[in-house]
Amino acid sequence: MTTRTEIGNLAVFGGAPLFTQVRTTGQLANRNPELFFALAKQAFERRRLTNQGPLVCELEEQLCQLHGVPHCISFANACFALIVAIRTLARPGARKVLLPSLTFRGLPHLIRWAGLEPQYCDVDAVTHTLSPLSVAQNIGPDTAAILVVDNVNALCDIDALEQIATASKVPLILDCVYAIGGSYARGAVGSRGAASVFSLHATKLINGFEGGYLTTSDDDLARRLRRQRNFGFGDNGVPVELGLNGKLNEIHAALALSNLPCMQDIMADNEQRFESYRALFADLPWLSFADYSNSPGNYGLVLMKLASSAPYSRGQLVQLLRAENALVRPYYDKPLHRGHSEPAGGIPADLPVTDRVSQDFLQMPVGDRMSMADIELLRGFFEVLDRESGAILKRLRD
């Protein structure tokens, strides 16, 4: 792909893809499979595969140490953890959960599973995290909880948000799925607010196939959540409150335990990939990257920004890159207040920063399947896109 006459080699026009195997936007890390198989074998030999087995207990203890908290409660997935946390912590009688509109499209579903309704707030233009000003403008008597999301490129303004929550006597719950390994000015990520939730999904920093966990310093909350993930059973095996089967099993805990010691190495490799992206693409004036100056430091996602002068729309870039097996994603498009999960005919909230930011970014391929040589290949592909933009756009239209 070096001359205009070779535009036909682009995969979108029928050529062979740049990558024979897909390059994804998830981590897919498994640095020590031998340890995983050894731990899994122990679980099989014990005939103890679930119901708070020793591997789950060991994982919870190590995660307590990582986050500097007294309690870690593991779950079958992070969604269960968020649902029970929201439902348990919500202010009695209140119905609305404040959350950023620029975030994971599944969060409104979890809030509704908890019996409440989402109320969307705007984000900060640089950090993409929940704006304290927007929270202060929207909080009221019907606010049941505040759901904050720490982003991969920046942590939230935890001090300001905690101050608002405390003054209003509203619980503050944190979705820290992309912020593991980070630290606020005071305390590690996972140690602030009423509760923090993390994911062990295969695409996340700590790969447990699937799973999630919640951290808290609240003894009573920890006791209740442990009951609720186990059908609501009390100490005598009799249900004492509404519960579900949300337990993490031993095999998922085994994979998470095998990956946890590798977390710092994975973060370092992620940062190297991020810096490679930033250096290699620095001379393309219509591309830049999100501000990572206040990031948690794990670089689990690479957010590429398109300038208004870009020759291509974001949709066109997604089309071109995905054809090459670079499975890029439009970053949080559509934002939640304009998404498909909202009631038809409703009037979207006025969230100008969210609307602007949601149009600007692409999630680029990352993780253990993405090598430095792969990033160089992408840079060469973008060079063709830049140089031959007129001809490529004409052929796309034709």
KOLGU-606029 format. One line per 5 residues: number of its first residue (from 1); their letters; for each residue x, z, y of C-alpha. Coordinates in Angstrom, 3 decimals, decimal comma. Layout:
N
NUM> A> X Z Y  ...
//
This chain:
398
1> MTTRT> 0,000 0,000 0,000  2,489 -1,130 2,566  1,083 -4,272 4,147  -2,216 -5,501 5,462  -2,452 -7,977 2,584
6> EIGNL> -2,575 -5,028 0,169  -5,702 -3,395 1,613  -7,544 -4,675 -1,437  -5,489 -2,196 -3,485  -7,398 0,709 -1,972
11> AVFGG> -9,543 2,277 -4,685  -12,684 2,028 -2,580  -12,232 -1,757 -2,720  -11,568 -1,871 -6,452  -7,882 -0,959 -6,714
16> APLFT> -6,376 1,670 -9,012  -6,755 5,214 -7,613  -3,771 6,862 -5,971  -4,070 9,754 -8,456  -4,804 9,177 -12,138
21> QVRTT> -6,065 12,775 -12,398  -8,268 14,308 -9,742  -6,753 16,543 -7,072  -9,213 19,270 -6,099  -9,769 21,773 -3,302
26> GQLAN> -9,568 24,776 -5,662  -6,623 26,827 -6,934  -7,061 26,407 -10,719  -4,027 28,660 -11,214  -3,049 29,980 -14,634
31> RNPEL> 0,592 30,955 -14,385  0,898 33,087 -17,530  -1,285 31,754 -20,365  0,799 33,628 -22,959  -0,207 36,962 -21,413
36> FFALA> -3,842 35,868 -21,315  -3,870 34,983 -25,016  -2,139 38,252 -25,889  -4,700 40,283 -23,922  -7,603 38,282 -25,341
41> KQAFE> -6,275 38,847 -28,857  -6,234 42,596 -28,204  -9,879 42,440 -27,148  -10,853 40,577 -30,328  -8,891 42,977 -32,489
46> RRRLT> -10,643 45,935 -30,849  -14,027 44,204 -31,325  -14,720 45,273 -27,760  -15,650 42,221 -25,696  -17,961 43,686 -23,046
51> NQGPL> -19,640 46,866 -21,775  -16,781 48,155 -19,613  -13,983 47,635 -22,067  -10,353 48,675 -21,483  -9,319 45,352 -19,918
56> VCELE> -12,118 45,541 -17,347  -11,146 49,145 -16,589  -7,487 48,157 -16,170  -8,415 45,264 -13,892  -10,586 47,492 -11,699
61> EQLCQ> -7,771 50,041 -11,393  -5,216 47,409 -10,383  -7,623 45,963 -7,810  -8,202 49,430 -6,336  -4,448 49,667 -5,782
66> LHGVP> -4,284 46,162 -4,298  -6,994 46,885 -1,719  -6,211 50,541 -1,104  -9,673 51,810 -2,028  -10,987 54,440 -4,456
71> HCISF> -13,613 52,180 -6,029  -13,676 48,681 -7,479  -16,794 47,575 -9,361  -16,449 44,334 -11,316  -19,348 41,933 -11,866
76> ANACF> -20,142 38,829 -13,883  -19,765 36,917 -10,622  -19,478 37,520 -6,905  -23,096 36,442 -6,346  -24,400 39,405 -8,353
81> ALIVA> -22,095 41,704 -6,401  -23,426 40,457 -3,062  -27,069 40,595 -4,114  -26,946 44,207 -5,279  -24,794 45,259 -2,313
86> IRTLA> -27,189 43,720 0,219  -30,237 45,122 -1,531  -28,759 48,617 -1,875  -27,270 48,916 1,608  -30,056 47,262 3,631
91> RPGAR> -31,774 49,454 6,216  -35,187 50,504 4,869  -38,040 48,573 6,459  -35,815 45,947 8,098  -35,920 42,321 6,921
96> KVLLP> -33,102 40,281 8,528  -29,473 39,889 7,497  -27,185 38,553 10,223  -24,519 36,141 8,984  -22,472 33,201 10,275
101> SLTFR> -24,040 29,780 9,906  -20,625 28,255 9,181  -20,127 29,485 5,635  -20,939 29,009 1,944  -24,314 27,355 1,441
106> GLPHL> -25,235 29,795 -1,345  -25,310 32,902 0,862  -28,893 32,420 2,116  -30,044 32,257 -1,513  -28,348 35,569 -2,289
111> IRWAG> -29,960 37,231 0,721  -33,373 35,999 -0,409  -32,722 37,162 -3,986  -32,137 40,583 -2,418  -35,624 40,344 -0,883
116> LEPQY> -34,489 39,747 2,694  -34,194 36,833 5,123  -31,077 35,269 6,702  -30,670 35,190 10,478  -27,852 32,912 11,589
121> CDVDA> -25,284 33,705 14,252  -22,589 31,629 15,919  -18,877 31,730 15,176  -15,665 31,918 17,158  -14,310 28,442 17,952
126> VTHTL> -10,756 29,261 16,777  -11,216 31,626 13,834  -14,545 30,195 12,567  -15,610 33,783 11,823  -18,711 35,656 12,953
131> SPLSV> -18,799 36,022 16,733  -19,245 39,669 17,802  -20,983 38,431 20,959  -23,501 36,453 18,895  -24,083 39,471 16,644
136> AQNIG> -24,681 41,713 19,669  -27,181 39,181 21,035  -29,099 38,931 17,758  -29,059 42,465 16,377  -32,302 44,383 16,634
141> PDTAA> -34,767 46,775 14,970  -35,435 44,288 12,151  -31,720 43,876 11,287  -31,202 45,130 7,739  -27,481 44,362 7,420
146> ILVVD> -24,612 42,316 8,834  -22,860 39,987 6,383  -19,404 39,060 7,683  -17,237 36,325 6,142  -13,446 36,403 6,335
151> NVNAL> -12,169 32,833 6,382  -9,085 31,349 4,778  -7,699 30,379 8,179  -8,543 33,634 10,007  -9,825 37,145 9,451
156> CDIDA> -12,863 38,366 11,339  -12,706 40,636 14,401  -13,338 43,621 12,161  -12,900 46,273 14,855  -15,486 44,735 17,185
161> LEQIA> -17,957 44,081 14,369  -17,603 47,597 12,969  -18,180 49,016 16,436  -21,435 47,047 16,806  -22,578 47,998 13,311
166> TASKV> -21,826 51,683 13,800  -23,560 51,832 17,179  -26,651 50,147 15,724  -26,534 52,076 12,430  -26,545 48,803 10,493
171> PLILD> -24,426 48,432 7,313  -21,528 45,972 7,480  -20,879 43,981 4,296  -17,892 41,646 3,987  -17,598 38,458 1,972
176> CVYAI> -13,826 38,317 1,440  -13,757 35,561 -1,175  -11,157 33,540 0,783  -9,263 36,474 2,283  -7,724 38,224 -0,712
181> GGSYA> -4,175 39,374 -0,065  -4,674 39,733 3,681  -4,519 42,753 5,977  -6,278 43,690 9,184  -4,467 45,561 11,926
186> RGAVG> -5,738 48,668 10,134  -6,062 48,468 6,384  -5,993 45,799 3,702  -8,775 43,275 3,325  -11,294 44,998 1,079
191> SRGAA> -10,881 48,436 2,669  -13,200 48,104 5,684  -16,950 48,048 6,189  -19,464 49,514 3,743  -18,406 47,116 0,968
196> SVFSL> -16,303 43,978 0,426  -16,936 41,310 -2,190  -14,387 39,020 -3,889  -14,569 36,183 -6,418  -12,695 35,632 -9,689
201> HATKL> -13,991 32,075 -10,051  -11,564 29,547 -11,527  -11,066 27,880 -8,139  -10,120 31,127 -6,379  -6,773 32,835 -5,901
206> INGFE> -7,193 35,166 -8,898  -8,603 33,017 -11,702  -10,779 34,884 -14,180  -12,700 31,805 -15,344  -15,682 33,410 -13,592
211> GGYLT> -16,444 36,851 -12,221  -16,283 38,911 -9,079  -15,838 42,418 -7,809  -16,765 44,746 -4,980  -14,576 47,319 -3,251
216> TSDDD> -15,793 50,379 -1,366  -14,794 53,847 -0,284  -18,382 55,136 -0,613  -18,663 57,322 -3,724  -22,463 57,219 -3,851
221> LARRL> -22,608 53,440 -3,366  -20,060 52,923 -6,150  -22,102 55,116 -8,495  -25,304 53,215 -7,761  -23,730 49,775 -8,114
226> RRQRN> -22,177 50,663 -11,462  -25,652 51,604 -12,669  -27,289 48,511 -11,233  -24,872 46,071 -12,916  -25,820 47,756 -16,242
231> FGFGD> -29,615 47,423 -16,235  -29,987 50,446 -13,943  -29,178 52,811 -16,808  -28,295 56,415 -15,966  -25,863 58,575 -17,915
236> NGVPV> -28,420 59,180 -20,675  -29,113 55,467 -21,195  -32,493 55,606 -19,489  -33,141 53,278 -16,501  -33,179 55,260 -13,263
241> ELGLN> -33,359 52,310 -10,848  -33,764 48,538 -10,813  -30,778 46,862 -12,457  -29,532 43,678 -14,078  -26,931 42,604 -16,610
246> GKLNE> -24,094 41,869 -14,231  -21,113 43,139 -16,212  -17,742 41,398 -16,379  -16,558 40,760 -19,946  -13,163 41,397 -21,491
251> IHAAL> -12,130 37,734 -21,825  -12,648 37,051 -18,118  -10,839 40,294 -17,305  -7,941 39,195 -19,536  -7,430 35,968 -17,578
256> ALSNL> -7,687 37,796 -14,241  -5,148 40,384 -15,421  -2,760 37,628 -16,501  -2,998 35,976 -13,075  -2,981 39,058 -10,852
261> PCMQD> 0,819 39,641 -11,102  1,334 36,010 -10,009  -0,747 36,336 -6,847  2,163 36,603 -4,406  3,901 33,599 -5,977
266> IMADN> 0,684 31,570 -5,777  0,287 32,529 -2,115  3,894 31,517 -1,380  3,392 28,147 -3,070  0,139 27,639 -1,155
271> EQRFE> 1,920 28,325 2,120  4,653 25,826 1,218  1,992 23,183 0,541  0,261 23,992 3,825  3,512 23,680 5,788
276> SYRAL> 4,241 20,405 4,028  0,851 19,055 5,086  1,433 20,190 8,647  4,928 18,689 8,859  4,150 15,368 7,174
281> FADLP> 1,016 14,688 9,219  2,411 15,893 12,553  2,971 12,383 13,927  -0,620 11,190 13,410  -2,226 11,923 16,798
286> WLSFA> -5,794 11,903 15,488  -5,143 14,610 12,891  -4,237 18,297 13,166  -5,045 21,523 11,306  -7,097 24,649 11,867
291> DYSNS> -5,448 27,631 13,565  -3,945 29,828 10,834  -2,211 32,306 13,145  -4,569 35,122 12,065  -4,967 34,003 8,469
296> PGNYG> -4,954 36,368 5,474  -1,799 34,543 4,381  -3,013 33,095 1,094  -3,524 29,492 2,347  -6,101 28,906 -0,355
301> LVLMK> -7,623 26,030 1,616  -6,050 23,447 3,910  -8,404 22,548 6,753  -7,527 19,238 8,399  -9,083 18,548 11,808
306> LASSA> -10,174 15,119 13,006  -9,767 14,404 16,709  -12,507 12,653 18,648  -10,111 9,690 18,853  -9,980 9,302 15,046
311> PYSRG> -10,612 5,683 13,991  -12,740 6,874 11,058  -15,735 9,139 10,790  -15,385 12,124 8,529  -17,815 10,532 6,098
316> QLVQL> -15,679 7,404 5,901  -12,548 9,451 5,211  -14,355 11,362 2,477  -15,423 8,056 0,928  -11,914 6,589 1,087
321> LRAEN> -10,113 9,672 -0,216  -12,516 10,564 -3,008  -12,200 7,011 -4,329  -8,457 7,766 -4,695  -9,289 10,897 -6,764
326> ALVRP> -8,416 13,160 -3,822  -11,617 15,204 -3,936  -11,738 16,248 -0,301  -14,815 17,993 1,097  -16,442 18,032 4,523
331> YYDKP> -15,894 21,607 5,694  -19,250 23,453 5,774  -21,424 20,426 6,431  -24,277 20,989 7,040  -24,089 24,416 8,652
336> LHRGH> -26,643 26,828 7,237  -29,029 26,786 10,186  -29,422 23,035 9,643  -29,221 23,119 5,853  -31,534 22,221 3,017
341> SEPAG> -32,273 25,846 2,101  -34,171 26,450 5,344  -37,955 26,086 5,563  -39,161 22,606 6,511  -40,418 22,295 10,056
346> GIPAD> -38,483 25,288 11,354  -36,601 25,194 14,635  -32,837 25,590 14,021  -31,050 28,324 15,920  -29,048 27,290 18,964
351> LPVTD> -25,476 27,696 17,704  -23,311 25,298 19,718  -19,901 26,394 18,416  -21,028 26,156 14,807  -22,513 22,706 15,377
356> RVSQD> -19,256 21,497 16,895  -16,857 23,022 14,367  -18,938 21,843 11,405  -18,235 18,210 12,373  -14,465 18,424 12,724
361> FLQMP> -12,759 19,494 9,485  -11,892 18,257 6,010  -10,824 20,468 3,107  -7,745 18,785 1,653  -6,557 18,996 -1,977
366> VGDRM> -4,685 22,224 -2,752  -3,739 24,475 -5,650  -1,450 24,286 -8,636  -2,388 20,703 -9,473  -1,217 19,505 -6,039
371> SMADI> 2,543 18,916 -5,819  4,705 18,247 -2,773  5,096 14,685 -4,017  1,303 14,370 -4,057  1,142 15,412 -0,404
376> ELLRG> 3,746 12,755 0,405  1,577 10,184 -1,408  -1,383 11,216 0,704  0,722 10,882 3,843  1,604 7,328 2,828
381> FFEVL> -2,062 6,599 2,207  -2,954 7,881 5,669  -0,216 5,689 7,142  -2,041 2,667 5,734  -5,357 3,999 7,011
386> DRESG> -3,844 4,432 10,476  -2,058 1,091 10,660  -4,814 -1,008 9,108  -7,832 0,821 10,475  -9,450 -2,272 12,002
391> AILKR> -9,326 -4,303 8,814  -10,342 -1,369 6,612  -13,335 -0,502 8,796  -14,444 -4,127 8,861  -14,279 -4,328 5,080
396> LRD> -16,183 -1,033 4,727  -18,914 -2,453 6,954  -18,963 -5,728 5,033
//
